[in-house]
Every structure is written in C-alpha cells, then in structure tokens.
C-alpha cells in the first residue's frame, strides 16, 4: 500500500490586467448652474411668443380696441355738434372696444395654462422645472407683462385719436388720462391674469373660458331681468360690481351713481386675483399633473 502524500498549500495566482489604451475623460462645455426664476420666465416667454394663439388673440384684441374706439369717436364727431360735446370725456369712447377686446385677453389667459394640460406639455414643463410654484409665477409674470403692454399701447392710441377728433369735448384732466390709459391697462391685465389662474385650477380650456365669460357678462345680464322690488338691493349690487360697470369707472362714466369709484375697481380686481392665485398655488402643489 502506498502512503498518502500530504497536500502542499498552493500560492494564490496573481492576476495582472492586460495593458490597454487609456482614454481621456470628457468634460462638458455646458456649465452646470443652479436654475432660478429668470430661467422659468425665459422659458415661458419662448412659449407665449412662439404659439399661434398668442398672435391671433392679441391681433384680434388690438383690432377691436383700436377699430371700435376710433369708429365710435369718428361717428360721434360726424353726427354731433360741438356744443353737445362740451361736457363729454373724449376718452370714454374707447370703452366699447376695451369691453369686447377683454374677451380676447381672457381667452389668451386661459390658454396660457389650460392648453398645456390638454396637450400633455405640462409634464415636460414640470420635469424641466420641478418647482411648480415657480412655473405658475413665471407664467403669471410673462402673461401680465404682455397683456399690460399691448393694452396700454392700444388704448393710448385710441385716446390720442379721439381727443384729436372730438374738438368740442372737454380736455381730459391728468387724473382722467391716467385712469383711461394706465388704470384700464392694469385692470385688463389683471382680468387676464385671473383667467390664467382659473385655467390652472380648471385645467380645461373650454370650461375655464366659459366661466370667465360668465363672470364678465352674467351679473349685468341677470340684473337686467330682476324686476321684483324684493330683489332691488341684489340688483343694484350686481350692477355696481359687474365688470362692464367697473370698466366704465375708469372713463368717469359709471353706470350707477353708487358703488366703486376712482381706483376702487383696480383694488377689487387685485384682491380677487391674489386670492385666486393663492388657491391655484395650493391646488398645484397637491394635485398630480
């Protein structure tokens, strides 16, 4: 019999990596920076100026405000004696064009937010900018700036033309000029901003536009058909705080003797828009996109 030989311990093999080519590391030329509100504003500005709805709605708005404003002034100047215009404010004839043009601003405000939910673009927006409050703020800043500038230029042109055409009318005071140009522009921009916020809440373009048109026209129309004496107080309140009456206040030509006056409509619009903006921000943080 053979005697078993004891096994000798073996040394662990030493592995050596095969020599290969060394590649240089890649450094991106794009700097990594922390995003801020300015980046979101730049993105929203690119969106609003590149879609067709902006050009169409603002184009129709300018056409209505300037066209109807000049037509009203020319019609009055051609069919009224100078004596009958002695107490008239020539800026007030721009009211009709602004009232109809406000529908265009409302439509654009709703589309600025609600259209992204309809197309699904809002998901891409939120991926690019996870801060939802920043997105809503950027949309509001860009839209308000565009609506204010376009409205101011339009009503200023109408005001200058009507003052030149209506020679027998009184010369508007500095306060009337300020309210009939700057004041009405701020009010229309706030009305459009409220529409933007409603579009963010409803997330449906047709529904939000319908709601905003109802807010503008329904109170005045309902008040016209309130004949009962028991509803006289409600009827008066609907007249006083309707959007058409608040617009007329800026032209010193209110539909009622009581109610908002001076700059009151602007503060009312500012308060309502701020409350709606706070509600939209809270819902935006809670709901899924």
C-alpha positions in Angstrom: 0.0 0.0 0.0 1.2 3.4 -0.8 1.4 6.1 1.8 -0.8 9.2 1.0 1.3 12.2 0.5 0.2 15.4 2.3 -1.0 18.2 0.0 1.1 21.2 -0.2 -0.5 24.7 0.0 -0.7 26.5 -3.3 0.0 30.1 -3.7 -2.8 32.3 -4.9 -2.4 33.3 -8.5 -1.5 36.8 -9.2 -3.7 38.5 -11.9 -2.4 41.3 -13.9 -4.6 43.5 -16.1 -3.8 43.4 -19.7 -2.4 46.6 -20.9 -4.8 48.7 -23.0 -5.2 52.2 -24.3 -6.1 55.0 -21.9 -9.0 57.3 -22.9 -9.2 61.0 -21.8 -12.2 61.9 -19.7 -14.9 64.1 -21.2 -15.7 67.4 -19.7 -19.0 69.0 -20.9 -18.6 72.6 -22.2 -22.1 73.4 -20.8 -21.7 74.9 -17.4 -23.8 73.5 -14.6 -25.7 76.3 -13.0 -28.5 76.5 -10.4 -31.8 77.4 -12.1 -33.8 80.3 -10.9 -37.0 82.2 -11.7 -35.3 84.0 -14.6 -34.8 80.7 -16.4 -38.5 79.9 -16.0 -39.5 83.3 -17.3 -37.3 82.9 -20.3 -38.9 79.5 -21.0 -42.4 80.9 -20.7 -41.6 83.9 -22.9 -40.4 81.4 -25.6 -43.7 79.5 -25.3 -46.0 82.5 -25.4 -44.4 84.2 -28.4 -44.0 81.0 -30.4 -47.6 79.7 -30.4 -50.1 80.9 -32.9 -52.9 81.5 -30.4 -50.9 84.4 -29.0 -50.7 86.3 -32.3 -54.3 85.6 -33.2 -55.9 86.6 -29.9 -53.7 89.7 -29.4 -54.2 90.6 -33.0 -58.0 90.5 -32.7 -57.7 92.4 -29.4 -55.8 95.2 -31.0 -58.2 95.3 -33.9 -61.2 95.5 -31.6 -59.8 98.1 -29.3 -58.4 100.4 -31.9 -61.1 99.8 -34.6 -64.1 100.2 -32.4 -62.6 103.0 -30.4 -61.8 105.0 -33.5 -65.1 104.2 -35.1 -67.1 105.3 -32.1 -65.1 108.6 -31.9 -65.5 109.3 -35.6 -69.2 108.5 -35.6 -69.8 110.9 -32.7 -67.7 113.6 -34.2 -69.5 113.4 -37.5 -73.0 113.4 -36.1 -72.8 115.7 -33.0 -72.4 119.5 -32.7 -69.5 120.9 -30.8 -71.9 122.4 -28.2 -73.4 119.0 -27.4 -69.9 117.6 -26.7 -68.9 120.3 -24.2 -69.2 118.1 -21.1 -68.1 114.8 -22.7 -64.9 113.0 -21.8 -63.4 112.0 -25.2 -61.5 109.1 -23.6 -64.8 107.4 -22.7 -65.5 106.4 -26.3 -62.7 103.8 -26.0 -64.9 101.8 -23.5 -66.7 99.8 -26.2 -63.6 98.4 -27.8 -62.0 97.6 -24.5 -65.1 95.7 -23.3 -65.2 93.5 -26.4 -61.4 93.1 -26.5 -61.3 91.9 -22.9 -62.7 88.6 -24.2 -59.5 88.1 -26.2 -57.4 88.7 -23.2 -59.5 86.3 -21.2 -59.1 83.6 -23.8 -55.3 84.0 -24.0 -55.0 83.9 -20.2 -56.9 80.6 -20.0 -54.9 79.1 -22.9 -51.6 80.0 -21.3 -52.1 77.4 -18.6 -55.0 75.1 -19.6 -53.7 74.3 -23.1 -50.6 72.6 -21.6 -52.8 70.3 -19.6 -54.8 69.4 -22.7 -51.7 68.6 -24.8 -49.7 67.0 -22.0 -47.0 69.6 -22.4 -47.3 70.4 -18.7 -45.5 67.1 -17.8 -42.4 68.2 -19.8 -42.6 71.7 -18.2 -42.7 70.2 -14.7 -39.8 67.8 -15.4 -37.7 70.8 -16.6 -38.7 72.8 -13.6 -39.9 70.7 -10.7 -40.8 73.8 -8.7 -44.5 74.2 -9.5 -44.9 77.5 -7.8 -42.0 78.9 -9.9 -43.7 77.7 -13.1 -47.0 79.4 -12.2 -45.2 82.6 -11.1 -43.3 82.7 -14.4 -46.4 82.2 -16.4 -48.2 85.0 -14.5 -45.3 87.4 -14.9 -44.9 86.9 -18.6 -48.6 87.0 -19.4 -49.3 90.1 -17.3 -46.4 91.9 -18.9 -47.5 91.1 -22.4 -51.2 91.9 -21.7 -50.4 95.2 -20.0 -48.0 96.5 -22.7 -50.4 95.6 -25.6 -53.4 97.1 -23.8 -51.5 100.3 -22.9 -50.3 100.9 -26.4 -53.8 100.2 -27.9 -55.8 102.4 -25.5 -53.2 105.2 -25.7 -53.5 105.3 -29.5 -57.3 105.4 -29.2 -57.2 108.1 -26.6 -55.0 110.4 -28.6 -57.0 109.9 -31.7 -60.4 110.5 -30.0 -59.1 113.6 -28.3 -57.9 115.0 -31.6 -61.2 114.2 -33.4 -63.6 115.4 -30.8 -62.7 119.1 -30.8 -65.8 120.3 -28.9 -65.3 117.9 -26.0 -63.6 118.9 -22.8 -59.9 118.5 -22.3 -59.3 115.4 -20.1 -57.5 116.1 -16.8 -54.3 114.4 -15.8 -56.2 112.1 -13.5 -58.6 111.1 -16.3 -55.6 110.5 -18.6 -54.0 108.3 -16.0 -57.2 106.2 -15.4 -58.1 106.0 -19.0 -54.7 104.6 -20.1 -52.6 103.2 -17.2 -55.6 102.3 -15.0 -57.6 100.5 -17.6 -54.5 98.6 -18.9 -53.7 97.3 -15.4 -57.3 96.3 -14.9 -57.5 94.3 -18.2 -54.1 92.7 -17.5 -55.4 91.6 -14.0 -58.6 90.3 -15.6 -56.5 88.2 -18.0 -54.3 87.1 -15.1 -57.4 85.9 -13.2 -58.3 83.9 -16.3 -54.8 82.3 -16.3 -55.3 81.3 -12.7 -58.8 79.9 -13.4 -57.3 77.9 -16.3 -54.7 76.4 -13.9 -57.5 75.4 -11.5 -60.0 74.0 -14.0 -57.3 72.5 -16.4 -59.8 72.7 -19.2 -59.7 75.4 -21.8 -63.4 75.5 -22.9 -64.7 75.2 -19.3 -62.4 78.0 -18.0 -63.2 80.4 -20.8 -66.9 79.8 -20.3 -66.6 80.5 -16.6 -64.7 83.8 -17.2 -67.2 85.0 -19.8 -69.9 84.3 -17.3 -68.1 86.3 -14.7 -67.8 89.2 -17.1 -71.3 89.2 -18.5 -73.7 87.2 -16.3 -74.0 89.7 -13.3 -75.1 92.6 -15.6 -77.4 90.4 -17.7 -79.1 88.9 -14.6 -79.6 92.3 -13.1 -81.4 93.5 -16.2 -84.1 90.9 -15.7 -84.6 91.4 -11.9 -87.9 93.3 -11.8 -89.0 92.3 -8.3 -88.8 95.0 -5.6 -87.6 92.5 -3.0 -84.5 91.9 -5.1 -83.7 95.6 -5.6 -80.7 95.5 -3.3 -79.2 92.5 -5.1 -80.0 94.0 -8.5 -78.2 97.2 -7.5 -75.1 95.3 -6.2 -74.9 93.3 -9.4 -75.0 96.5 -11.5 -72.4 98.2 -9.3 -69.8 95.4 -9.2 -70.3 94.0 -12.7 -67.2 94.0 -14.9 -68.7 96.4 -17.5 -69.5 98.9 -14.8 -66.1 98.7 -13.3 -64.5 99.3 -16.7 -66.7 102.4 -17.2 -65.4 103.8 -13.9 -62.0 104.3 -15.4 -63.6 106.5 -18.0 -65.5 108.6 -15.4 -68.8 107.3 -16.8 -70.2 104.8 -14.3 -73.5 103.0 -15.0 -74.6 103.7 -11.4 -74.4 106.7 -9.0 -73.1 104.5 -6.2 -70.6 101.6 -5.9 -66.9 101.6 -6.9 -65.4 104.9 -7.9 -61.9 106.2 -8.6 -59.4 103.4 -8.4 -61.6 101.0 -6.5 -62.1 98.6 -9.4 -58.4 98.1 -9.6 -58.1 97.2 -5.9 -61.1 94.8 -6.2 -59.5 93.1 -9.2 -56.2 92.9 -7.4 -57.7 91.3 -4.3 -59.8 88.7 -6.2 -56.8 87.8 -8.4 -54.5 87.4 -5.4 -57.0 85.1 -3.6 -57.5 83.0 -6.7 -53.7 82.8 -7.2 -53.2 81.5 -3.7 -55.9 78.9 -4.3 -54.3 77.8 -7.6 -50.9 77.5 -5.9 -52.2 75.3 -3.2 -54.0 73.0 -5.6 -51.0 72.9 -7.9 -48.9 71.5 -5.0 -51.4 68.9 -4.0 -52.7 67.6 -7.4 -50.8 65.4 -9.9 -50.0 66.8 -13.3 
